[in-house]
Amino acid sequence: MEDSLKVKMHFNEIAKDYDFWKKKNRYYYEQLKDFYQENIPRDKSVLELGCGTGEILDCVKPAHGVGCDISEEMVKIAQNKFPDLNFIISPAEKPMWDSIFAVLEK
């Protein structure tokens, strides 16, 4: 089985519990959010690769935010949580967007 398919299957399987585990490791994820908020200016166009459920992208308050993830299940959750942001299903190594971004995350 191709590696990217394995990754996709793994994250589809854990998507429903992903935020639960992030809450269990809250300190680490809060540190990540603080770091991004301090280093990414607000109101820029931001692309996050491997966006998971969209929390990091949301915390930087982009003018135009696009989250990209290989997992359909992660993207569904992100879209429901943050309907004002855009999420696409795409492997990072084969981009499926045509915008220009000021900031790339990950």
SVG drawing of the C-alpha trace seen along z (x, -y; Angstrom):
<svg xmlns="http://www.w3.org/2000/svg" viewBox="-21 -42 28 44">
<polyline fill="none" stroke="black" stroke-width="0.4" points="0.0,0.0 1.3,-3.5 2.5,-5.6 0.2,-8.5 -2.8,-6.1 -1.7,-4.7 -1.4,-8.3 -4.9,-9.2 -6.4,-6.0 -4.8,-6.6 -6.1,-10.2 -9.5,-9.3 -9.7,-6.6 -8.6,-9.0 -10.4,-12.1 -13.4,-11.7 -11.2,-11.5 -8.5,-14.0 -9.8,-17.0 -10.3,-14.9 -6.6,-14.0 -5.6,-17.5 -7.5,-18.6 -5.7,-15.9 -2.4,-17.5 -3.8,-21.0 -0.5,-22.6 1.4,-21.6 -1.3,-22.8 -1.8,-26.1 2.0,-26.7 1.7,-26.0 -1.2,-28.5 0.7,-31.1 3.7,-30.7 1.7,-31.1 -0.3,-34.0 3.0,-35.8 4.7,-35.1 1.9,-35.3 0.4,-38.8 -3.4,-38.9 -5.4,-39.6 -3.0,-37.9 -3.8,-35.1 -2.7,-31.9 -2.4,-28.3 -2.0,-25.6 -0.7,-22.2 -1.9,-19.3 -4.6,-21.4 -6.3,-18.6 -9.5,-20.0 -8.5,-23.6 -7.8,-25.0 -4.3,-26.4 -5.6,-28.1 -8.5,-29.6 -6.3,-31.0 -4.2,-33.2 -7.3,-35.0 -6.5,-35.1 -8.1,-37.5 -8.3,-34.5 -7.5,-31.1 -7.2,-27.8 -6.6,-24.5 -5.3,-21.6 -5.4,-18.0 -5.2,-14.6 -8.0,-13.3 -11.6,-13.8 -12.8,-13.2 -10.5,-15.9 -11.6,-18.3 -15.3,-17.6 -14.8,-18.3 -12.8,-21.5 -15.5,-22.8 -18.2,-22.2 -16.1,-24.0 -14.9,-26.9 -17.3,-27.6 -15.7,-31.0 -12.5,-29.3 -11.9,-27.3 -10.7,-23.6 -9.6,-21.4 -8.8,-17.7 -5.4,-17.4 -2.0,-15.9 0.5,-18.6 2.9,-17.2 0.2,-17.6 -1.3,-21.0 -4.9,-21.7 -5.1,-25.5 -4.5,-28.5 -4.3,-31.3 -1.3,-33.3 -0.6,-33.2 1.4,-35.6 2.0,-32.8 2.4,-29.1 2.2,-27.0 3.9,-23.7"/>
</svg>
